[in-house]
């Protein structure tokens, strides 16, 4: 698992070793974190598909997600709860890629548009601290 956040609109994502996650909001210091879109999650396997299809190398946080996870089908998490370290999330739905994706890399938006490659968004039901490497479990 990996973590990242941004501090303002159109700011670069910064990778973190740990993060405080606030109930009803998201990562502390992340300007967009709130409600049903408080935290965004991305599958490392889907991200690998994306960069292979684009025939490029891009850091995972180019997608502007907060949490990169492995070995979990994010499509199967929609409508369910996840535990990430100490926090609890309710996954509301798929995160649709926006036009900014093509500004970051031409063609990225289209490649992210299928197979939940853009990840999912979730509401923070229980806040706390998370760390790189924490377990991610479906509840």
C-alpha positions as CSV (number, residue, x, y, z in Angstrom):
1,X,0.0,0.0,0.0
2,X,1.1,3.5,-0.7
3,X,-0.3,7.0,0.3
4,X,-0.4,10.4,-1.3
5,X,-2.2,13.7,-0.9
6,X,-2.2,17.2,-2.4
7,X,-2.5,20.5,-0.5
8,X,-4.4,22.6,-3.0
9,X,-6.2,22.8,-6.3
10,X,-3.9,21.5,-9.2
11,X,-1.1,21.0,-6.7
12,X,1.3,18.0,-7.2
13,X,0.6,14.9,-5.2
14,X,3.1,14.2,-2.5
15,X,3.8,10.6,-1.3
16,X,3.5,10.0,2.4
17,X,4.8,7.4,4.8
18,X,1.8,8.0,7.1
19,X,-1.4,10.1,7.2
20,X,-4.0,11.3,9.6
21,X,-7.4,10.6,8.1
22,X,-10.4,12.6,9.5
23,X,-13.9,11.2,9.9
24,X,-16.3,12.7,7.4
25,X,-13.4,14.4,5.6
26,X,-10.3,12.6,4.3
27,X,-6.5,13.0,4.5
28,X,-5.6,15.9,6.8
29,X,-4.2,18.7,4.7
30,X,-5.9,17.5,1.5
31,X,-8.1,20.4,0.2
32,X,-10.6,18.3,-1.6
33,X,-11.3,15.7,1.1
34,X,-14.9,15.6,2.2
35,X,-18.0,13.4,2.3
36,X,-18.5,10.6,-0.1
37,X,-15.3,11.5,-1.9
38,X,-13.1,11.9,1.2
39,X,-10.6,9.2,0.1
40,X,-9.8,7.8,-3.3
41,X,-8.3,4.4,-3.8
42,X,-6.5,3.0,-6.8
43,X,-5.6,-0.6,-7.7
44,X,-1.9,-1.2,-8.4
45,X,-2.8,-3.9,-10.9
46,X,-5.2,-1.6,-12.8
47,X,-2.5,1.1,-12.8
48,X,0.0,-1.3,-14.3
49,X,-2.6,-2.0,-17.1
50,X,-2.9,1.7,-17.7
51,X,0.8,2.4,-18.0
52,X,1.3,-0.6,-20.3
53,X,-1.5,0.5,-22.5
54,X,0.0,4.0,-22.7
55,X,3.5,2.5,-23.2
56,X,4.9,5.0,-20.7
57,X,6.1,5.2,-17.1
58,X,4.1,7.4,-14.7
59,X,4.0,7.4,-10.9
60,X,0.7,6.0,-9.5
61,X,-0.3,9.3,-7.9
62,X,-0.5,10.9,-11.4
63,X,-4.1,9.5,-11.1
64,X,-4.4,11.8,-8.0
65,X,-5.6,9.0,-5.7
66,X,-4.8,8.9,-2.0
67,X,-4.3,5.2,-1.5
68,X,-2.7,2.6,-3.8
69,X,-3.7,-1.0,-2.9
70,X,-2.8,-4.4,-4.2
71,X,-4.6,-7.7,-4.6
72,X,-8.2,-6.3,-4.3
73,X,-10.8,-6.0,-7.0
74,X,-12.1,-2.4,-6.4
75,X,-15.2,-3.0,-8.4
76,X,-16.2,-5.6,-5.7
77,X,-15.8,-3.0,-2.9
78,X,-18.5,-0.6,-4.2
79,X,-21.3,-0.3,-1.6
80,X,-19.2,-2.0,1.0
81,X,-16.9,-1.1,3.9
82,X,-13.1,-1.3,4.0
83,X,-10.7,-1.2,6.9
84,X,-7.3,0.4,6.1
85,X,-5.1,0.3,9.1
86,X,-7.1,2.0,11.8
87,X,-9.6,3.7,9.6
88,X,-12.9,2.6,8.2
89,X,-14.3,3.6,4.8
90,X,-17.6,3.2,3.0
91,X,-16.9,2.8,-0.8
92,X,-19.5,4.7,-2.7
93,X,-18.5,4.3,-6.3
94,X,-16.1,4.5,-9.2
95,X,-14.0,7.6,-9.5
96,X,-14.5,8.9,-13.0
97,X,-11.4,10.5,-14.7
98,X,-11.6,14.2,-15.5
99,X,-10.0,16.3,-18.2
100,X,-7.0,17.0,-15.9
101,X,-5.8,13.4,-16.6
102,X,-5.1,14.4,-20.3
103,X,-3.3,17.5,-19.2
104,X,-1.0,15.2,-17.1
105,X,-0.5,12.7,-19.9
106,X,-2.2,12.6,-23.3
107,X,-4.7,9.7,-23.6
108,X,-4.7,9.0,-19.8
109,X,-8.4,9.9,-19.3
110,X,-9.6,7.4,-22.0
111,X,-7.5,4.6,-20.7
112,X,-8.7,5.1,-17.1
113,X,-12.4,5.1,-18.2
114,X,-12.9,1.4,-18.2
115,X,-12.6,-1.6,-15.8
116,X,-12.6,0.7,-12.7
117,X,-9.0,1.8,-13.7
118,X,-9.7,5.2,-12.2
119,X,-10.3,3.7,-8.8
120,X,-13.1,4.3,-6.3
121,X,-14.1,7.0,-3.9
122,X,-15.0,6.5,-0.2
123,X,-16.4,8.2,2.8
124,X,-14.4,8.1,6.1
125,X,-16.6,6.5,8.7
126,X,-13.9,6.2,11.3
127,X,-10.8,8.4,11.2
128,X,-7.3,7.6,12.6
129,X,-3.8,7.2,11.3
130,X,-2.7,5.0,8.4
131,X,0.8,4.0,7.4
132,X,2.4,2.6,4.2
133,X,2.0,-1.1,4.4
134,X,-1.1,-1.2,6.6
135,X,-3.5,-4.1,5.8
136,X,-6.6,-3.3,3.6
137,X,-9.5,-5.6,4.4
138,X,-13.1,-5.9,3.1
139,X,-15.5,-5.8,6.0
